[in-house]
Amino acid sequence: MKRANDQLMSLCAALTLDTDVFWEVVEAPQPFEFTLASLPSAEHPSLAHCVKDNWEVRELAPSGFAAATVGKMHADPEVVELVSACYHARAIEATSPSLAAVIYVSVVEAIGARFVPLSKCECCEKCDRYVGYARQFRQALKLALPAGDAKRLGKLYNKRSKTAHEGALHGTEFCLRERTNSFTQDPADYFLYQEVWHVRAAAGRLLRLMVEDRLPTPVSSDHNVE
Ligand SMILES: [Zn+2]
């Protein structure tokens, strides 16, 4: 059962990464003896928003990329961790955009760690902290976005830290009603459309490069990068 669960979750996470549409598991896998396997009926309430009469089976077949992602997830624990994190962020993005942003940033940061080693904080002799996480994030963004976009989105790290360390929410988490959509005028809208969606796209692009083995060669750990 655990294997069936893992396979189904991996497939949905890979399809979500590939299509940029959230693939949700409607029914969990069950032991074969319980019931005959069947596709959920088109009347299932959770499918109401997505079922089309003219769907063809080939539209549902995994692409080469989704299959490659599932394959990599079997072979590389880091890929499992990062793809699962992105998938979970996508699942909570509508209700928890600030937390989703923390996760997307961490995925970008984890990939940036290949290129930017952390360095010892030099504030005083006693300090044993390591610094450089924000630099890892900004460096990895440059691999996924044009320079201007990477620079703009790099500022998201400050908001991410305010959520992670101070509990700050930047989106519509604290709103009761759906609001009119003003795109960039409202700070919460700006956060969602200009930052969360963009960092999700950047994380997705980096994961694609990772799955396809197209990321640049990592620096060696003793290399000192500024
Ligand atoms: Zn320090």
Residues whose N, C-alpha, C, O or C-beta is under 5 A from the ligand:
A	BS01	ZN	C121 E122 C123 C124 C127 R129
